[in-house]
């Protein structure tokens, strides 16, 4: 099963327009991507610990892509 939050993080790292939209209004960008209310709350709160935990447990390769997002 895919984790939409992880997909969102990967999208932010690979799509400059998505990152710009996120930086302008993280809540709207996360909702428009289709994140659950719980995940929208994580993004809006900037809960990097929980987001990183989810990314680390994902079968998707997040090893390099996520670092750019966390280092902003």
Backbone as CSV, one residue per row, in Angstrom:
resi,resn,N_x,N_y,N_z,CA_x,CA_y,CA_z,C_x,C_y,C_z
1,UNK,0.832,-1.183,0.000,0.000,0.000,0.000,0.877,1.247,0.000
2,UNK,0.493,2.201,-0.765,1.252,3.429,-0.914,0.925,4.403,0.216
3,UNK,1.916,5.184,0.610,1.728,6.201,1.641,1.684,7.559,0.947
4,UNK,0.520,8.163,0.932,0.311,9.430,0.219,1.198,10.548,0.774
5,UNK,1.464,10.539,2.080,2.341,11.552,2.666,3.750,11.430,2.100
6,UNK,4.239,10.209,1.974,5.569,9.991,1.400,5.576,10.444,-0.058
7,UNK,4.524,10.120,-0.789,4.430,10.567,-2.180,4.462,12.094,-2.257
8,UNK,3.798,12.749,-1.316,3.790,14.217,-1.279,5.202,14.755,-1.041
9,UNK,5.926,14.165,-0.108,7.302,14.602,0.162,8.181,14.423,-1.080
10,UNK,8.015,13.300,-1.757,8.788,13.057,-2.980,8.419,14.068,-4.061
11,UNK,7.139,14.389,-4.155,6.683,15.379,-5.135,7.304,16.745,-4.849
12,UNK,7.365,17.126,-3.582,7.970,18.413,-3.224,9.441,18.471,-3.620
13,UNK,10.105,17.333,-3.574,11.519,17.282,-3.914,11.784,17.213,-5.407
14,UNK,10.795,16.785,-6.172,11.029,16.613,-7.605,10.313,17.640,-8.469
15,UNK,9.407,18.407,-7.879,8.589,19.323,-8.660,8.675,20.731,-8.065
16,UNK,9.434,21.624,-8.704,9.594,22.985,-8.167,8.277,23.737,-8.005
17,UNK,7.327,23.502,-8.903,6.033,24.172,-8.792,5.274,23.688,-7.553
18,UNK,5.349,22.398,-7.279,4.689,21.851,-6.087,5.333,22.411,-4.822
19,UNK,6.648,22.522,-4.833,7.347,23.079,-3.677,6.972,24.543,-3.470
20,UNK,6.875,25.291,-4.553,6.479,26.696,-4.448,5.063,26.815,-3.875
21,UNK,4.153,25.980,-4.371,2.776,25.998,-3.857,2.756,25.640,-2.374
22,UNK,3.560,24.669,-1.993,3.655,24.266,-0.587,4.184,25.416,0.266
23,UNK,5.216,26.091,-0.219,5.803,27.192,0.540,4.839,28.364,0.682
24,UNK,3.994,28.567,-0.315,3.014,29.657,-0.258,1.843,29.334,0.667
25,UNK,1.375,28.087,0.624,0.216,27.685,1.436,0.255,26.168,1.609
26,UNK,0.971,25.727,2.632,1.186,24.293,2.848,-0.124,23.536,3.028
27,UNK,-1.061,24.131,3.738,-2.329,23.436,3.989,-3.093,23.185,2.693
28,UNK,-3.229,24.207,1.870,-3.945,24.041,0.598,-3.219,23.076,-0.324
29,UNK,-1.899,23.184,-0.384,-1.123,22.297,-1.254,-1.291,20.842,-0.820
30,UNK,-1.239,20.597,0.478,-1.384,19.230,0.989,-2.786,18.691,0.720
31,UNK,-3.793,19.524,0.930,-5.177,19.099,0.659,-5.373,18.819,-0.834
32,UNK,-4.862,19.710,-1.673,-5.008,19.534,-3.119,-4.310,18.276,-3.612
33,UNK,-3.259,17.849,-2.922,-2.560,16.623,-3.289,-3.365,15.388,-2.880
34,UNK,-4.315,15.585,-1.968,-5.170,14.479,-1.545,-4.769,13.836,-0.233
35,UNK,-4.004,14.548,0.585,-3.615,13.987,1.872,-4.815,13.910,2.809
36,UNK,-4.765,12.944,3.714,-5.801,12.819,4.743,-5.705,14.012,5.692
37,UNK,-6.762,14.232,6.460,-6.750,15.336,7.429,-5.598,15.183,8.419
38,UNK,-5.335,13.956,8.845,-4.232,13.700,9.780,-2.895,14.092,9.154
39,UNK,-2.695,13.720,7.895,-1.436,14.046,7.226,-1.324,15.537,6.928
40,UNK,-2.436,16.174,6.591,-2.426,17.628,6.397,-1.972,18.291,7.690
41,UNK,-2.472,17.814,8.813,-2.083,18.374,10.109,-0.592,18.208,10.370
42,UNK,-0.031,17.056,10.007,1.410,16.840,10.174,2.210,17.831,9.342
43,UNK,1.778,18.038,8.112,2.477,18.951,7.208,2.378,20.384,7.717
44,UNK,1.184,20.802,8.090,0.965,22.177,8.554,1.748,22.440,9.840
45,UNK,1.783,21.449,10.731,2.512,21.597,11.992,4.019,21.520,11.786
46,UNK,4.440,21.028,10.613,5.869,20.864,10.361,6.478,19.787,11.241
47,UNK,5.715,18.717,11.485,6.164,17.625,12.348,7.187,16.772,11.593
48,UNK,8.404,17.302,11.483,9.434,16.639,10.686,9.812,15.276,11.240
49,UNK,9.754,15.113,12.549,10.096,13.820,13.144,9.140,12.730,12.653
50,UNK,7.844,13.002,12.702,6.855,12.014,12.256,6.918,11.817,10.740
51,UNK,7.089,12.907,9.997,7.186,12.801,8.539,8.409,11.975,8.157
52,UNK,9.540,12.231,8.795,10.761,11.473,8.497,10.578,10.004,8.854
53,UNK,9.906,9.729,9.967,9.645,8.349,10.377,8.831,7.625,9.304
54,UNK,7.818,8.293,8.791,6.982,7.701,7.739,7.802,7.472,6.475
55,UNK,8.638,8.439,6.128,9.471,8.300,4.931,10.461,7.153,5.091
56,UNK,11.067,7.059,6.268,12.047,5.999,6.518,11.421,4.614,6.475
57,UNK,10.145,4.500,6.814,9.494,3.187,6.826,8.848,2.836,5.483
58,UNK,8.935,3.740,4.531,8.314,3.520,3.227,9.159,2.597,2.353
59,UNK,8.503,1.775,1.535,9.255,0.969,0.569,9.805,1.812,-0.590
60,UNK,9.311,3.035,-0.733,9.824,3.927,-1.773,11.202,4.436,-1.382
61,UNK,12.033,4.719,-2.361,13.377,5.222,-2.084,13.304,6.703,-1.738
62,UNK,13.428,6.997,-0.470,13.399,8.379,-0.001,14.767,8.811,0.514
63,UNK,15.784,7.997,0.300,17.088,8.227,0.912,17.712,9.571,0.557
64,UNK,17.622,10.002,-0.667,18.238,11.269,-1.058,17.219,12.380,-1.244
65,UNK,16.078,12.057,-1.750,15.090,13.080,-2.093,14.604,13.855,-0.883
66,UNK,14.391,13.194,0.214,13.802,13.844,1.375,14.759,14.843,2.009
67,UNK,16.044,14.618,1.916,17.002,15.515,2.560,16.833,16.954,2.112
68,UNK,16.563,17.166,0.856,16.376,18.527,0.362,15.202,19.216,1.018
69,UNK,14.137,18.495,1.248,12.959,19.075,1.891,13.253,19.430,3.343
70,UNK,13.927,18.544,4.061,14.196,18.785,5.473,15.236,19.874,5.691
71,UNK,16.066,20.142,4.699,17.132,21.133,4.864,16.744,22.520,4.405
72,UNK,15.495,22.749,4.091,15.060,24.078,3.646,15.159,25.073,4.768
